[in-house]
Amino acid sequence: MRDTGAGMSEADLAAALEPFRQVSTRPKSDGTFTEGTGLGLPLTKALVEANEAVFTIRSKVDQGTLVEVAFPPARVLAGQS
């Protein structure tokens, strides 16, 4: 997945991957801030790795974030009967 949002610095990205940690974000157009528990990225990463897949995240401030999940062929069931 890719977004063109605020992006994160390396320090923010490291913090965002820790359970219950949140990084400060810029206000949305209505002046409010995005809220959450700080579990989205850590939980996603854990589930991906538990399924023997690879989780990669890259982010740059003011450019957005790219998250990739790659499953090895042995873990993909498409086309199997």
PyMOL Python script that loads the backbone (N, CA, C, O; Angstrom):
from pymol import cmd

cmd.read_pdbstr("""\
ATOM      1  N   MET A   1       0.844  -1.142   0.000  1.00  0.00           N
ATOM      2  CA  MET A   1       0.000   0.000   0.000  1.00  0.00           C
ATOM      3  C   MET A   1       0.902   1.220   0.000  1.00  0.00           C
ATOM      4  O   MET A   1       1.993   1.206   0.570  1.00  0.00           O
ATOM      5  N   ARG A   2       0.432   2.267  -0.643  1.00  0.00           N
ATOM      6  CA  ARG A   2       1.185   3.512  -0.665  1.00  0.00           C
ATOM      7  C   ARG A   2       0.224   4.660  -0.377  1.00  0.00           C
ATOM      8  O   ARG A   2      -0.912   4.676  -0.851  1.00  0.00           O
ATOM      9  N   ASP A   3       0.701   5.611   0.406  1.00  0.00           N
ATOM     10  CA  ASP A   3      -0.073   6.829   0.587  1.00  0.00           C
ATOM     11  C   ASP A   3       0.838   8.025   0.361  1.00  0.00           C
ATOM     12  O   ASP A   3       2.064   7.908   0.370  1.00  0.00           O
ATOM     13  N   THR A   4       0.231   9.144   0.164  1.00  0.00           N
ATOM     14  CA  THR A   4       0.990  10.377  -0.060  1.00  0.00           C
ATOM     15  C   THR A   4       0.746  11.343   1.087  1.00  0.00           C
ATOM     16  O   THR A   4       0.699  12.558   0.895  1.00  0.00           O
ATOM     17  N   GLY A   5       0.592  10.788   2.282  1.00  0.00           N
ATOM     18  CA  GLY A   5       0.323  11.594   3.467  1.00  0.00           C
ATOM     19  C   GLY A   5       1.577  12.263   3.998  1.00  0.00           C
ATOM     20  O   GLY A   5       2.526  12.521   3.257  1.00  0.00           O
ATOM     21  N   ALA A   6       1.564  12.536   5.283  1.00  0.00           N
ATOM     22  CA  ALA A   6       2.645  13.287   5.923  1.00  0.00           C
ATOM     23  C   ALA A   6       3.957  12.518   5.960  1.00  0.00           C
ATOM     24  O   ALA A   6       5.023  13.130   6.021  1.00  0.00           O
ATOM     25  N   GLY A   7       3.904  11.199   5.926  1.00  0.00           N
ATOM     26  CA  GLY A   7       5.117  10.402   6.027  1.00  0.00           C
ATOM     27  C   GLY A   7       5.683  10.432   7.433  1.00  0.00           C
ATOM     28  O   GLY A   7       5.179  11.146   8.300  1.00  0.00           O
ATOM     29  N   MET A   8       6.743   9.648   7.658  1.00  0.00           N
ATOM     30  CA  MET A   8       7.362   9.567   8.978  1.00  0.00           C
ATOM     31  C   MET A   8       8.876   9.586   8.832  1.00  0.00           C
ATOM     32  O   MET A   8       9.432   9.101   7.847  1.00  0.00           O
ATOM     33  N   SER A   9       9.526  10.157   9.834  1.00  0.00           N
ATOM     34  CA  SER A   9      10.982  10.096   9.901  1.00  0.00           C
ATOM     35  C   SER A   9      11.376   8.684  10.328  1.00  0.00           C
ATOM     36  O   SER A   9      10.518   7.893  10.718  1.00  0.00           O
ATOM     37  N   GLU A  10      12.664   8.366  10.256  1.00  0.00           N
ATOM     38  CA  GLU A  10      13.117   7.045  10.701  1.00  0.00           C
ATOM     39  C   GLU A  10      12.807   6.826  12.177  1.00  0.00           C
ATOM     40  O   GLU A  10      12.416   5.729  12.576  1.00  0.00           O
ATOM     41  N   ALA A  11      12.981   7.868  12.988  1.00  0.00           N
ATOM     42  CA  ALA A  11      12.687   7.754  14.422  1.00  0.00           C
ATOM     43  C   ALA A  11      11.194   7.523  14.652  1.00  0.00           C
ATOM     44  O   ALA A  11      10.816   6.690  15.476  1.00  0.00           O
ATOM     45  N   ASP A  12      10.342   8.256  13.928  1.00  0.00           N
ATOM     46  CA  ASP A  12       8.891   8.066  14.050  1.00  0.00           C
ATOM     47  C   ASP A  12       8.483   6.676  13.590  1.00  0.00           C
ATOM     48  O   ASP A  12       7.626   6.040  14.201  1.00  0.00           O
ATOM     49  N   LEU A  13       9.097   6.207  12.512  1.00  0.00           N
ATOM     50  CA  LEU A  13       8.774   4.888  11.983  1.00  0.00           C
ATOM     51  C   LEU A  13       9.133   3.806  12.997  1.00  0.00           C
ATOM     52  O   LEU A  13       8.354   2.879  13.218  1.00  0.00           O
ATOM     53  N   ALA A  14      10.302   3.921  13.611  1.00  0.00           N
ATOM     54  CA  ALA A  14      10.701   2.950  14.638  1.00  0.00           C
ATOM     55  C   ALA A  14       9.706   2.962  15.797  1.00  0.00           C
ATOM     56  O   ALA A  14       9.337   1.903  16.306  1.00  0.00           O
ATOM     57  N   ALA A  15       9.275   4.135  16.211  1.00  0.00           N
ATOM     58  CA  ALA A  15       8.302   4.246  17.307  1.00  0.00           C
ATOM     59  C   ALA A  15       6.954   3.659  16.897  1.00  0.00           C
ATOM     60  O   ALA A  15       6.309   2.977  17.694  1.00  0.00           O
ATOM     61  N   ALA A  16       6.524   3.917  15.665  1.00  0.00           N
ATOM     62  CA  ALA A  16       5.223   3.445  15.192  1.00  0.00           C
ATOM     63  C   ALA A  16       5.157   1.927  15.113  1.00  0.00           C
ATOM     64  O   ALA A  16       4.066   1.357  15.137  1.00  0.00           O
ATOM     65  N   LEU A  17       6.298   1.268  15.020  1.00  0.00           N
ATOM     66  CA  LEU A  17       6.322  -0.195  14.961  1.00  0.00           C
ATOM     67  C   LEU A  17       6.344  -0.845  16.338  1.00  0.00           C
ATOM     68  O   LEU A  17       6.321  -2.071  16.448  1.00  0.00           O
ATOM     69  N   GLU A  18       6.389  -0.027  17.393  1.00  0.00           N
ATOM     70  CA  GLU A  18       6.336  -0.548  18.757  1.00  0.00           C
ATOM     71  C   GLU A  18       4.883  -0.530  19.241  1.00  0.00           C
ATOM     72  O   GLU A  18       4.176   0.457  19.035  1.00  0.00           O
ATOM     73  N   PRO A  19       4.429  -1.622  19.887  1.00  0.00           N
ATOM     74  CA  PRO A  19       3.045  -1.656  20.368  1.00  0.00           C
ATOM     75  C   PRO A  19       2.711  -0.491  21.296  1.00  0.00           C
ATOM     76  O   PRO A  19       3.497  -0.117  22.165  1.00  0.00           O
ATOM     77  N   PHE A  20       1.539   0.061  21.087  1.00  0.00           N
ATOM     78  CA  PHE A  20       0.964   1.156  21.882  1.00  0.00           C
ATOM     79  C   PHE A  20       1.717   2.472  21.757  1.00  0.00           C
ATOM     80  O   PHE A  20       1.462   3.395  22.531  1.00  0.00           O
ATOM     81  N   ARG A  21       2.633   2.584  20.809  1.00  0.00           N
ATOM     82  CA  ARG A  21       3.332   3.849  20.574  1.00  0.00           C
ATOM     83  C   ARG A  21       2.648   4.564  19.420  1.00  0.00           C
ATOM     84  O   ARG A  21       2.260   3.941  18.432  1.00  0.00           O
ATOM     85  N   GLN A  22       2.510   5.831  19.550  1.00  0.00           N
ATOM     86  CA  GLN A  22       1.922   6.649  18.500  1.00  0.00           C
ATOM     87  C   GLN A  22       2.897   7.758  18.159  1.00  0.00           C
ATOM     88  O   GLN A  22       3.653   8.227  19.009  1.00  0.00           O
ATOM     89  N   VAL A  23       2.866   8.166  16.911  1.00  0.00           N
ATOM     90  CA  VAL A  23       3.705   9.285  16.508  1.00  0.00           C
ATOM     91  C   VAL A  23       2.807  10.497  16.329  1.00  0.00           C
ATOM     92  O   VAL A  23       1.638  10.367  15.966  1.00  0.00           O
ATOM     93  N   SER A  24       3.353  11.658  16.583  1.00  0.00           N
ATOM     94  CA  SER A  24       2.536  12.859  16.430  1.00  0.00           C
ATOM     95  C   SER A  24       2.282  13.093  14.948  1.00  0.00           C
ATOM     96  O   SER A  24       3.163  12.909  14.107  1.00  0.00           O
ATOM     97  N   THR A  25       1.080  13.494  14.659  1.00  0.00           N
ATOM     98  CA  THR A  25       0.693  13.751  13.277  1.00  0.00           C
ATOM     99  C   THR A  25       0.235  15.189  13.137  1.00  0.00           C
ATOM    100  O   THR A  25      -0.089  15.860  14.117  1.00  0.00           O
ATOM    101  N   ARG A  26       0.219  15.634  11.924  1.00  0.00           N
ATOM    102  CA  ARG A  26      -0.297  16.975  11.648  1.00  0.00           C
ATOM    103  C   ARG A  26      -1.821  16.942  11.700  1.00  0.00           C
ATOM    104  O   ARG A  26      -2.429  15.898  11.465  1.00  0.00           O
ATOM    105  N   PRO A  27      -2.433  18.072  12.004  1.00  0.00           N
ATOM    106  CA  PRO A  27      -3.895  18.079  12.030  1.00  0.00           C
ATOM    107  C   PRO A  27      -4.483  17.860  10.635  1.00  0.00           C
ATOM    108  O   PRO A  27      -3.904  18.259   9.625  1.00  0.00           O
ATOM    109  N   LYS A  28      -5.659  17.208  10.613  1.00  0.00           N
ATOM    110  CA  LYS A  28      -6.392  17.037   9.359  1.00  0.00           C
ATOM    111  C   LYS A  28      -6.976  18.384   8.959  1.00  0.00           C
ATOM    112  O   LYS A  28      -6.868  19.359   9.703  1.00  0.00           O
ATOM    113  N   SER A  29      -7.591  18.438   7.793  1.00  0.00           N
ATOM    114  CA  SER A  29      -8.120  19.700   7.276  1.00  0.00           C
ATOM    115  C   SER A  29      -9.171  20.319   8.194  1.00  0.00           C
ATOM    116  O   SER A  29      -9.378  21.532   8.170  1.00  0.00           O
ATOM    117  N   ASP A  30      -9.842  19.482   9.010  1.00  0.00           N
ATOM    118  CA  ASP A  30     -10.857  20.015   9.926  1.00  0.00           C
ATOM    119  C   ASP A  30     -10.271  20.395  11.287  1.00  0.00           C
ATOM    120  O   ASP A  30     -11.009  20.761  12.202  1.00  0.00           O
ATOM    121  N   GLY A  31      -8.931  20.308  11.422  1.00  0.00           N
ATOM    122  CA  GLY A  31      -8.271  20.709  12.652  1.00  0.00           C
ATOM    123  C   GLY A  31      -8.143  19.607  13.687  1.00  0.00           C
ATOM    124  O   GLY A  31      -7.514  19.808  14.725  1.00  0.00           O
ATOM    125  N   THR A  32      -8.731  18.439  13.422  1.00  0.00           N
ATOM    126  CA  THR A  32      -8.620  17.327  14.356  1.00  0.00           C
ATOM    127  C   THR A  32      -7.402  16.479  14.002  1.00  0.00           C
ATOM    128  O   THR A  32      -6.817  16.618  12.928  1.00  0.00           O
ATOM    129  N   PHE A  33      -7.036  15.598  14.934  1.00  0.00           N
ATOM    130  CA  PHE A  33      -5.913  14.709  14.713  1.00  0.00           C
ATOM    131  C   PHE A  33      -6.416  13.283  14.588  1.00  0.00           C
ATOM    132  O   PHE A  33      -7.459  12.929  15.138  1.00  0.00           O
ATOM    133  N   THR A  34      -5.668  12.468  13.860  1.00  0.00           N
ATOM    134  CA  THR A  34      -5.996  11.054  13.754  1.00  0.00           C
ATOM    135  C   THR A  34      -5.722  10.395  15.099  1.00  0.00           C
ATOM    136  O   THR A  34      -4.681  10.627  15.714  1.00  0.00           O
ATOM    137  N   GLU A  35      -6.657   9.577  15.545  1.00  0.00           N
ATOM    138  CA  GLU A  35      -6.487   8.881  16.811  1.00  0.00           C
ATOM    139  C   GLU A  35      -6.349   7.390  16.551  1.00  0.00           C
ATOM    140  O   GLU A  35      -6.802   6.885  15.524  1.00  0.00           O
ATOM    141  N   GLY A  36      -5.736   6.705  17.464  1.00  0.00           N
ATOM    142  CA  GLY A  36      -5.607   5.259  17.352  1.00  0.00           C
ATOM    143  C   GLY A  36      -5.005   4.699  18.626  1.00  0.00           C
ATOM    144  O   GLY A  36      -4.707   5.430  19.569  1.00  0.00           O
ATOM    145  N   THR A  37      -4.832   3.383  18.632  1.00  0.00           N
ATOM    146  CA  THR A  37      -4.281   2.724  19.810  1.00  0.00           C
ATOM    147  C   THR A  37      -2.790   2.498  19.702  1.00  0.00           C
ATOM    148  O   THR A  37      -2.138   2.185  20.698  1.00  0.00           O
ATOM    149  N   GLY A  38      -2.237   2.652  18.508  1.00  0.00           N
ATOM    150  CA  GLY A  38      -0.832   2.360  18.320  1.00  0.00           C
ATOM    151  C   GLY A  38      -0.579   0.873  18.111  1.00  0.00           C
ATOM    152  O   GLY A  38       0.523   0.385  18.365  1.00  0.00           O
ATOM    153  N   LEU A  39      -1.594   0.155  17.649  1.00  0.00           N
ATOM    154  CA  LEU A  39      -1.440  -1.281  17.420  1.00  0.00           C
ATOM    155  C   LEU A  39      -1.456  -1.676  15.953  1.00  0.00           C
ATOM    156  O   LEU A  39      -1.056  -2.793  15.624  1.00  0.00           O
ATOM    157  N   GLY A  40      -1.899  -0.811  15.068  1.00  0.00           N
ATOM    158  CA  GLY A  40      -2.074  -1.172  13.660  1.00  0.00           C
ATOM    159  C   GLY A  40      -0.828  -1.716  12.996  1.00  0.00           C
ATOM    160  O   GLY A  40      -0.843  -2.839  12.491  1.00  0.00           O
ATOM    161  N   LEU A  41       0.245  -0.955  12.981  1.00  0.00           N
ATOM    162  CA  LEU A  41       1.471  -1.412  12.328  1.00  0.00           C
ATOM    163  C   LEU A  41       2.125  -2.587  13.056  1.00  0.00           C
ATOM    164  O   LEU A  41       2.502  -3.560  12.402  1.00  0.00           O
ATOM    165  N   PRO A  42       2.275  -2.537  14.396  1.00  0.00           N
ATOM    166  CA  PRO A  42       2.899  -3.684  15.058  1.00  0.00           C
ATOM    167  C   PRO A  42       2.108  -4.987  14.880  1.00  0.00           C
ATOM    168  O   PRO A  42       2.698  -6.050  14.692  1.00  0.00           O
ATOM    169  N   LEU A  43       0.796  -4.904  14.938  1.00  0.00           N
ATOM    170  CA  LEU A  43      -0.031  -6.096  14.781  1.00  0.00           C
ATOM    171  C   LEU A  43       0.061  -6.632  13.355  1.00  0.00           C
ATOM    172  O   LEU A  43       0.189  -7.838  13.148  1.00  0.00           O
ATOM    173  N   THR A  44      -0.004  -5.741  12.380  1.00  0.00           N
ATOM    174  CA  THR A  44       0.122  -6.154  10.983  1.00  0.00           C
ATOM    175  C   THR A  44       1.461  -6.833  10.747  1.00  0.00           C
ATOM    176  O   THR A  44       1.523  -7.896  10.130  1.00  0.00           O
ATOM    177  N   LYS A  45       2.534  -6.219  11.237  1.00  0.00           N
ATOM    178  CA  LYS A  45       3.875  -6.794  11.066  1.00  0.00           C
ATOM    179  C   LYS A  45       3.960  -8.173  11.713  1.00  0.00           C
ATOM    180  O   LYS A  45       4.521  -9.094  11.120  1.00  0.00           O
ATOM    181  N   ALA A  46       3.418  -8.330  12.903  1.00  0.00           N
ATOM    182  CA  ALA A  46       3.456  -9.619  13.600  1.00  0.00           C
ATOM    183  C   ALA A  46       2.667 -10.689  12.845  1.00  0.00           C
ATOM    184  O   ALA A  46       3.123 -11.827  12.726  1.00  0.00           O
ATOM    185  N   LEU A  47       1.495 -10.333  12.338  1.00  0.00           N
ATOM    186  CA  LEU A  47       0.685 -11.299  11.590  1.00  0.00           C
ATOM    187  C   LEU A  47       1.362 -11.705  10.287  1.00  0.00           C
ATOM    188  O   LEU A  47       1.333 -12.873   9.899  1.00  0.00           O
ATOM    189  N   VAL A  48       1.964 -10.740   9.622  1.00  0.00           N
ATOM    190  CA  VAL A  48       2.680 -11.030   8.372  1.00  0.00           C
ATOM    191  C   VAL A  48       3.826 -12.000   8.648  1.00  0.00           C
ATOM    192  O   VAL A  48       3.972 -13.010   7.960  1.00  0.00           O
ATOM    193  N   GLU A  49       4.635 -11.690   9.654  1.00  0.00           N
ATOM    194  CA  GLU A  49       5.786 -12.531   9.965  1.00  0.00           C
ATOM    195  C   GLU A  49       5.367 -13.906  10.488  1.00  0.00           C
ATOM    196  O   GLU A  49       6.068 -14.889  10.250  1.00  0.00           O
ATOM    197  N   ALA A  50       4.241 -13.991  11.195  1.00  0.00           N
ATOM    198  CA  ALA A  50       3.739 -15.281  11.673  1.00  0.00           C
ATOM    199  C   ALA A  50       3.330 -16.181  10.511  1.00  0.00           C
ATOM    200  O   ALA A  50       3.292 -17.404  10.645  1.00  0.00           O
ATOM    201  N   ASN A  51       3.027 -15.568   9.377  1.00  0.00           N
ATOM    202  CA  ASN A  51       2.655 -16.317   8.178  1.00  0.00           C
ATOM    203  C   ASN A  51       3.827 -16.477   7.216  1.00  0.00           C
ATOM    204  O   ASN A  51       3.644 -16.747   6.029  1.00  0.00           O
ATOM    205  N   GLU A  52       5.035 -16.303   7.751  1.00  0.00           N
ATOM    206  CA  GLU A  52       6.271 -16.497   6.999  1.00  0.00           C
ATOM    207  C   GLU A  52       6.382 -15.584   5.782  1.00  0.00           C
ATOM    208  O   GLU A  52       6.998 -15.944   4.779  1.00  0.00           O
ATOM    209  N   ALA A  53       5.792 -14.421   5.880  1.00  0.00           N
ATOM    210  CA  ALA A  53       5.883 -13.425   4.807  1.00  0.00           C
ATOM    211  C   ALA A  53       6.862 -12.335   5.251  1.00  0.00           C
ATOM    212  O   ALA A  53       7.336 -12.328   6.387  1.00  0.00           O
ATOM    213  N   VAL A  54       7.146 -11.426   4.337  1.00  0.00           N
ATOM    214  CA  VAL A  54       8.080 -10.334   4.611  1.00  0.00           C
ATOM    215  C   VAL A  54       7.312  -9.021   4.657  1.00  0.00           C
ATOM    216  O   VAL A  54       6.527  -8.722   3.757  1.00  0.00           O
ATOM    217  N   PHE A  55       7.538  -8.246   5.699  1.00  0.00           N
ATOM    218  CA  PHE A  55       6.903  -6.940   5.894  1.00  0.00           C
ATOM    219  C   PHE A  55       7.972  -5.870   5.699  1.00  0.00           C
ATOM    220  O   PHE A  55       8.998  -5.876   6.379  1.00  0.00           O
ATOM    221  N   THR A  56       7.729  -4.967   4.780  1.00  0.00           N
ATOM    222  CA  THR A  56       8.664  -3.874   4.527  1.00  0.00           C
ATOM    223  C   THR A  56       7.896  -2.564   4.572  1.00  0.00           C
ATOM    224  O   THR A  56       6.810  -2.452   4.003  1.00  0.00           O
ATOM    225  N   ILE A  57       8.458  -1.582   5.244  1.00  0.00           N
ATOM    226  CA  ILE A  57       7.828  -0.267   5.297  1.00  0.00           C
ATOM    227  C   ILE A  57       8.890   0.797   5.069  1.00  0.00           C
ATOM    228  O   ILE A  57       9.958   0.776   5.680  1.00  0.00           O
ATOM    229  N   ARG A  58       8.573   1.719   4.181  1.00  0.00           N
ATOM    230  CA  ARG A  58       9.455   2.852   3.899  1.00  0.00           C
ATOM    231  C   ARG A  58       8.619   4.115   3.973  1.00  0.00           C
ATOM    232  O   ARG A  58       7.477   4.142   3.514  1.00  0.00           O
ATOM    233  N   SER A  59       9.182   5.142   4.544  1.00  0.00           N
ATOM    234  CA  SER A  59       8.441   6.386   4.692  1.00  0.00           C
ATOM    235  C   SER A  59       9.403   7.562   4.635  1.00  0.00           C
ATOM    236  O   SER A  59      10.542   7.478   5.095  1.00  0.00           O
ATOM    237  N   LYS A  60       8.926   8.655   4.066  1.00  0.00           N
ATOM    238  CA  LYS A  60       9.695   9.897   4.028  1.00  0.00           C
ATOM    239  C   LYS A  60       8.764  11.040   4.403  1.00  0.00           C
ATOM    240  O   LYS A  60       7.638  11.137   3.917  1.00  0.00           O
ATOM    241  N   VAL A  61       9.259  11.893   5.271  1.00  0.00           N
ATOM    242  CA  VAL A  61       8.473  13.040   5.703  1.00  0.00           C
ATOM    243  C   VAL A  61       8.062  13.864   4.479  1.00  0.00           C
ATOM    244  O   VAL A  61       8.869  14.120   3.585  1.00  0.00           O
ATOM    245  N   ASP A  62       6.813  14.265   4.461  1.00  0.00           N
ATOM    246  CA  ASP A  62       6.204  15.067   3.387  1.00  0.00           C
ATOM    247  C   ASP A  62       6.084  14.338   2.055  1.00  0.00           C
ATOM    248  O   ASP A  62       5.727  14.951   1.049  1.00  0.00           O
ATOM    249  N   GLN A  63       6.379  13.032   2.033  1.00  0.00           N
ATOM    250  CA  GLN A  63       6.252  12.284   0.780  1.00  0.00           C
ATOM    251  C   GLN A  63       5.330  11.080   0.893  1.00  0.00           C
ATOM    252  O   GLN A  63       4.809  10.606  -0.116  1.00  0.00           O
ATOM    253  N   GLY A  64       5.119  10.581   2.102  1.00  0.00           N
ATOM    254  CA  GLY A  64       4.214   9.457   2.282  1.00  0.00           C
ATOM    255  C   GLY A  64       4.911   8.195   2.724  1.00  0.00           C
ATOM    256  O   GLY A  64       6.083   8.204   3.098  1.00  0.00           O
ATOM    257  N   THR A  65       4.152   7.092   2.674  1.00  0.00           N
ATOM    258  CA  THR A  65       4.614   5.819   3.208  1.00  0.00           C
ATOM    259  C   THR A  65       4.264   4.700   2.237  1.00  0.00           C
ATOM    260  O   THR A  65       3.213   4.716   1.597  1.00  0.00           O
ATOM    261  N   LEU A  66       5.169   3.728   2.141  1.00  0.00           N
ATOM    262  CA  LEU A  66       4.955   2.540   1.325  1.00  0.00           C
ATOM    263  C   LEU A  66       5.101   1.327   2.234  1.00  0.00           C
ATOM    264  O   LEU A  66       6.121   1.158   2.901  1.00  0.00           O
ATOM    265  N   VAL A  67       4.068   0.479   2.253  1.00  0.00           N
ATOM    266  CA  VAL A  67       4.106  -0.770   3.013  1.00  0.00           C
ATOM    267  C   VAL A  67       3.940  -1.909   2.020  1.00  0.00           C
ATOM    268  O   VAL A  67       3.012  -1.920   1.210  1.00  0.00           O
ATOM    269  N   GLU A  68       4.865  -2.876   2.099  1.00  0.00           N
ATOM    270  CA  GLU A  68       4.804  -4.033   1.211  1.00  0.00           C
ATOM    271  C   GLU A  68       4.770  -5.313   2.041  1.00  0.00           C
ATOM    272  O   GLU A  68       5.452  -5.431   3.059  1.00  0.00           O
ATOM    273  N   VAL A  69       3.963  -6.265   1.584  1.00  0.00           N
ATOM    274  CA  VAL A  69       3.895  -7.587   2.190  1.00  0.00           C
ATOM    275  C   VAL A  69       4.141  -8.583   1.067  1.00  0.00           C
ATOM    276  O   VAL A  69       3.445  -8.566   0.051  1.00  0.00           O
ATOM    277  N   ALA A  70       5.130  -9.449   1.249  1.00  0.00           N
ATOM    278  CA  ALA A  70       5.461 -10.437   0.223  1.00  0.00           C
ATOM    279  C   ALA A  70       5.410 -11.835   0.829  1.00  0.00           C
ATOM    280  O   ALA A  70       6.159 -12.154   1.753  1.00  0.00           O
ATOM    281  N   PHE A  71       4.518 -12.658   0.295  1.00  0.00           N
ATOM    282  CA  PHE A  71       4.394 -14.038   0.755  1.00  0.00           C
ATOM    283  C   PHE A  71       5.245 -14.946  -0.124  1.00  0.00           C
ATOM    284  O   PHE A  71       5.267 -14.774  -1.342  1.00  0.00           O
ATOM    285  N   PRO A  72       5.941 -15.902   0.465  1.00  0.00           N
ATOM    286  CA  PRO A  72       6.708 -16.848  -0.341  1.00  0.00           C
ATOM    287  C   PRO A  72       5.747 -17.763  -1.102  1.00  0.00           C
ATOM    288  O   PRO A  72       4.631 -17.995  -0.636  1.00  0.00           O
ATOM    289  N   PRO A  73       6.151 -18.282  -2.249  1.00  0.00           N
ATOM    290  CA  PRO A  73       5.257 -19.129  -3.043  1.00  0.00           C
ATOM    291  C   PRO A  73       4.628 -20.281  -2.260  1.00  0.00           C
ATOM    292  O   PRO A  73       3.481 -20.648  -2.516  1.00  0.00           O
ATOM    293  N   ALA A  74       5.352 -20.843  -1.327  1.00  0.00           N
ATOM    294  CA  ALA A  74       4.823 -21.975  -0.551  1.00  0.00           C
ATOM    295  C   ALA A  74       3.647 -21.571   0.340  1.00  0.00           C
ATOM    296  O   ALA A  74       2.880 -22.434   0.767  1.00  0.00           O
ATOM    297  N   ARG A  75       3.492 -20.286   0.626  1.00  0.00           N
ATOM    298  CA  ARG A  75       2.410 -19.812   1.489  1.00  0.00           C
ATOM    299  C   ARG A  75       1.209 -19.298   0.705  1.00  0.00           C
ATOM    300  O   ARG A  75       0.218 -18.880   1.303  1.00  0.00           O
ATOM    301  N   VAL A  76       1.280 -19.323  -0.621  1.00  0.00           N
ATOM    302  CA  VAL A  76       0.197 -18.813  -1.467  1.00  0.00           C
ATOM    303  C   VAL A  76      -0.647 -19.991  -1.949  1.00  0.00           C
ATOM    304  O   VAL A  76      -0.114 -20.955  -2.498  1.00  0.00           O
ATOM    305  N   LEU A  77      -1.957 -19.915  -1.745  1.00  0.00           N
ATOM    306  CA  LEU A  77      -2.841 -21.037  -2.086  1.00  0.00           C
ATOM    307  C   LEU A  77      -3.545 -20.865  -3.426  1.00  0.00           C
ATOM    308  O   LEU A  77      -4.243 -21.779  -3.865  1.00  0.00           O
ATOM    309  N   ALA A  78      -3.385 -19.732  -4.085  1.00  0.00           N
ATOM    310  CA  ALA A  78      -4.089 -19.464  -5.344  1.00  0.00           C
ATOM    311  C   ALA A  78      -3.808 -20.567  -6.375  1.00  0.00           C
ATOM    312  O   ALA A  78      -2.662 -20.968  -6.579  1.00  0.00           O
ATOM    313  N   GLY A  79      -4.874 -21.043  -7.016  1.00  0.00           N
ATOM    314  CA  GLY A  79      -4.735 -22.020  -8.071  1.00  0.00           C
ATOM    315  C   GLY A  79      -4.600 -23.461  -7.589  1.00  0.00           C
ATOM    316  O   GLY A  79      -4.504 -24.375  -8.408  1.00  0.00           O
ATOM    317  N   GLN A  80      -4.593 -23.677  -6.284  1.00  0.00           N
ATOM    318  CA  GLN A  80      -4.480 -25.050  -5.775  1.00  0.00           C
ATOM    319  C   GLN A  80      -5.870 -25.636  -5.570  1.00  0.00           C
ATOM    320  O   GLN A  80      -6.783 -24.938  -5.128  1.00  0.00           O
ATOM    321  N   SER A  81      -6.029 -26.899  -5.886  1.00  0.00           N
ATOM    322  CA  SER A  81      -7.325 -27.578  -5.698  1.00  0.00           C
ATOM    323  C   SER A  81      -7.320 -28.438  -4.481  1.00  0.00           C
ATOM    324  O   SER A  81      -8.326 -29.079  -4.174  1.00  0.00           O
TER     325      SER A  81
END
""", "prot")
cmd.dss("prot")
cmd.show_as("cartoon", "prot")
cmd.util.cbc("prot")
cmd.orient("prot")
